[in-house]
Amino acid sequence: MPVSGKSRSPRFDRYDLIIIGSGAGGGTLAMALADTGARILILERGDFVPSEPENWDPEQVWKFLRYRTTDRWLDETGAAFQPYTHYNVGGNTKFWGSVLYRLRRDDFGEVQHADGVSPAWPISYDTLEPYYERAEQMYQVHGEVGHDPTEGARNPFPQAPIAHAAGMSAIVERLRGMGLHPSPLPLGLIEPGSDGGCVLCNTCNSFPCRLGKKSDAEMCAVRPATAFDNVELLTKAYARRLITDAAGRKVEAVEVEHDGEVKTLHAPLIVSSCGAVHSAALLLRSATDVHPNGLANSSDLVGRRYMAHLATMMQGFHPLRMNHDLFQKTVAINDFYFAGPDTPFPLGQIQSQGRTHGVMAQIVVPWIPLWAYQAWVARGVDWLAMSEDLPSPDNRVTVERDGRIRLTYAPNNERAHRELVRRFTRVLRDLGFWKVMAYSHRTRNTTHQCGTLVFGTDPKTSVLDPFCRTHDIDNLFVVDASFFPSSAAVNPGLTIVAQALRVAEHIRVNHLR
Ligand SMILES: Cc1cc2nc3c(=O)[nH]c(=O)nc-3n(C[C@H](O)[C@H](O)[C@H](O)COP(=O)(O)OP(=O)(O)OC[C@H]3O[C@@H](n4cnc5c(N)ncnc54)[C@H](O)[C@@H]3O)c2cc1C
């Protein structure tokens, strides 16, 4: 499918607005401002993910990591690792599971956890709610109100919930029998079950959709935005640094590597939407004499407070029970979200997951033959246990002298997560599974990265203001996962999209007139 606004080289060297990054934040913002007529340039370091048979090939996606970056980042010990992230049009949303949750109302306030405090946000649920509504419409979210014990009053979802497959349906009944409150997972899928729509396959989470029927930022935002003449997309365009004026109060241009050349592109308004790690890295790389520690860093918080959730993949296995469900990712269990049965502190969330493929399991222990794994996973039901990690100034992104990214991260709030996994292991055993497996990518899991440029009202304790404009630089916004003051324990995507819509409205009224 051709994209109308895609350029081989920038049409101009001056725009009204330059957005760096085309993922959940940047893509959504571009779409929300497309009808202003402003001359908008989206810079994206990656290219389009091609539609090809390999999209749904577990070996290509999981063994050969066909779509992942080949970048190597350093961890806190200096060891290099390949981060779980992707550079392409639509950003990481091309690979997301499309579980599109609102944060719970209480997540916006201060929440006491077993191992510390999850801080309050500078905006309330009520402030973001109208944008959550728009975000759910834009990303076609399916769900049903009235099942989730953590959900307050709200309008119905724009789309009906995805029906549970037969096996999952039986599990849901058993869970209810145990006194739990399983609820439909809110999912962004395009016309599931209808002719030419989403086919509810077993290659959704972590795979790109070959049919283009997952609600990702390319489909829901970038393509419709670039249908407007005034919106231009430049792929394979890497923003190296931001160039400020002599006083250091304004960004004047973006220095971009494209087609083997370094170009300087100007705009009176710049939005960084590179994702939580790369937006922080871009500001740090853009240090000048006026801003020796990086742009917008008078608080010394740029890159700090990195969070990414504590996540464990779990599987219930029974040798005599084949799992015939193709699409099993339809259930959430939020009974332990605010407190556990034996603790007043939050534990987190359980979601059913996309099916594990034999190749995915083999990566963990490679010497066991593939056929054995395939027989195993055919009898397994997959889940994800997810808990909040808390912001710490020592968990941070820095940039080495040679430009490499260093991610220093020590997980916290682990007691809560261990308890969640222990609790759910017991639930799976009560459901009759013979064996329960648990696996975590631990600190290498960068998929839910957030928090590196926290928003707030006080420039001493935050980098961005409540509309995601940097306190220090008047014409610089950051619209991606960076702004989160806390990670909550639900998937971040819908909140990134909702805040992008809110910031877009602010920019439209105050900066693009
Ligand atoms: C496998 C997987 C499953 C996930 N599942 C879910 C889910 O079910 N629900 C959910 O809510 N979230 C999920 N997530 C997380 C979700 O995808 C991210 O939270 C979200 O995409 C972050 O949005 P963003 O705008 O911050 O960054 P991204 O979407 O990552 O976009 C950043 C973009 O900036 C580009 N970029 C970076 N640096 C530069 C530069 N210097 N110059 C130019 N371009 C640059 C990147 O190439 C990228 O396109 C998942 C993520 C992964 C990887």
The ligand as a Tripos MOL2 file, in Angstrom:
@<TRIPOS>MOLECULE
LIG
   53    58     1     0     0
SMALL
NO_CHARGES

@<TRIPOS>ATOM
      1 C1          6.6970   -7.0120   21.7410 C.3       1 LIG1
      2 C2          6.0190   -5.8330   22.3650 C.ar      1 LIG1
      3 C3          4.7310   -5.9810   22.8640 C.ar      1 LIG1
      4 C4          4.0830   -4.8760   23.4470 C.ar      1 LIG1
      5 N1          2.7700   -5.0210   23.8240 N.ar      1 LIG1
      6 C5          2.1030   -3.9480   24.2880 C.ar      1 LIG1
      7 C6          0.7010   -4.0240   24.5430 C.ar      1 LIG1
      8 O1          0.0580   -5.0460   24.3380 O.2       1 LIG1
      9 N2          0.0900   -2.9040   25.0120 N.ar      1 LIG1
     10 C7          0.7640   -1.7330   25.2290 C.ar      1 LIG1
     11 O2          0.1560   -0.7550   25.6690 O.2       1 LIG1
     12 N3          2.0900   -1.6450   24.9900 N.ar      1 LIG1
     13 C8          2.7640   -2.7000   24.5030 C.ar      1 LIG1
     14 N4          4.0890   -2.5880   24.1770 N.ar      1 LIG1
     15 C9          4.7750   -1.3130   24.4740 C.3       1 LIG1
     16 C10         4.4360   -0.2570   23.4300 C.3       1 LIG1
     17 O3          4.7130   -0.7400   22.1480 O.3       1 LIG1
     18 C11         5.2500    0.9970   23.7500 C.3       1 LIG1
     19 O4          4.9300    1.4230   25.0590 O.3       1 LIG1
     20 C12         4.9590    2.1400   22.7930 C.3       1 LIG1
     21 O5          5.1550    1.7780   21.4530 O.3       1 LIG1
     22 C13         5.8960    3.3040   23.1420 C.3       1 LIG1
     23 O6          5.5350    4.4060   22.3600 O.3       1 LIG1
     24 P1          6.6070    5.5610   22.1090 P.3       1 LIG1
     25 O7          5.9610    6.5780   21.2720 O.co2     1 LIG1
     26 O8          7.1730    5.9280   23.4280 O.co2     1 LIG1
     27 O9          7.8060    4.8450   21.3350 O.3       1 LIG1
     28 P2          7.8310    3.9140   20.0410 P.3       1 LIG1
     29 O10         6.4740    3.4220   19.7070 O.co2     1 LIG1
     30 O11         8.8860    2.8910   20.2750 O.co2     1 LIG1
     31 O12         8.2870    4.9050   18.8870 O.3       1 LIG1
     32 C14         9.5380    5.5340   18.8880 C.3       1 LIG1
     33 C15         9.9490    5.7480   17.4500 C.3       1 LIG1
     34 O13        11.0480    6.6620   17.3930 O.3       1 LIG1
     35 C16        11.9890    6.2060   16.4360 C.3       1 LIG1
     36 N5         13.2760    6.8100   16.7940 N.ar      1 LIG1
     37 C17        14.0040    6.5680   17.9140 C.ar      1 LIG1
     38 N6         15.0950    7.3370   17.9410 N.ar      1 LIG1
     39 C18        15.0730    8.0980   16.8150 C.ar      1 LIG1
     40 C19        15.9450    9.0870   16.2840 C.ar      1 LIG1
     41 N7         17.0480    9.4890   16.9440 N.pl3     1 LIG1
     42 N8         15.6340    9.6500   15.0700 N.ar      1 LIG1
     43 C20        14.5030    9.2740   14.4070 C.ar      1 LIG1
     44 N9         13.6430    8.3330   14.8820 N.ar      1 LIG1
     45 C21        13.9140    7.7550   16.0820 C.ar      1 LIG1
     46 C22        11.9280    4.7060   16.5540 C.3       1 LIG1
     47 O14        12.4230    4.0600   15.3940 O.3       1 LIG1
     48 C23        10.4230    4.4800   16.7560 C.3       1 LIG1
     49 O15         9.7450    4.3360   15.5290 O.3       1 LIG1
     50 C24         4.7600   -3.6440   23.5840 C.ar      1 LIG1
     51 C25         6.0540   -3.5050   23.0790 C.ar      1 LIG1
     52 C26         6.6730   -4.5750   22.4600 C.ar      1 LIG1
     53 C27         8.0600   -4.3980   21.9090 C.3       1 LIG1
@<TRIPOS>BOND
     1     1     2 1
     2     2     3 ar
     3     2    52 ar
     4     3     4 ar
     5     4     5 ar
     6     4    50 ar
     7     5     6 ar
     8     6     7 ar
     9     6    13 1
    10     7     8 2
    11     7     9 ar
    12     9    10 ar
    13    10    11 2
    14    10    12 ar
    15    12    13 ar
    16    13    14 ar
    17    14    15 1
    18    14    50 ar
    19    15    16 1
    20    16    17 1
    21    16    18 1
    22    18    19 1
    23    18    20 1
    24    20    21 1
    25    20    22 1
    26    22    23 1
    27    23    24 1
    28    24    25 2
    29    24    26 1
    30    24    27 1
    31    27    28 1
    32    28    29 2
    33    28    30 1
    34    28    31 1
    35    31    32 1
    36    32    33 1
    37    33    34 1
    38    33    48 1
    39    34    35 1
    40    35    36 1
    41    35    46 1
    42    36    37 ar
    43    36    45 ar
    44    37    38 ar
    45    38    39 ar
    46    39    40 ar
    47    39    45 ar
    48    40    41 1
    49    40    42 ar
    50    42    43 ar
    51    43    44 ar
    52    44    45 ar
    53    46    47 1
    54    46    48 1
    55    48    49 1
    56    50    51 ar
    57    51    52 ar
    58    52    53 1
@<TRIPOS>SUBSTRUCTURE
     1 LIG1         1 GROUP 0 **** ****
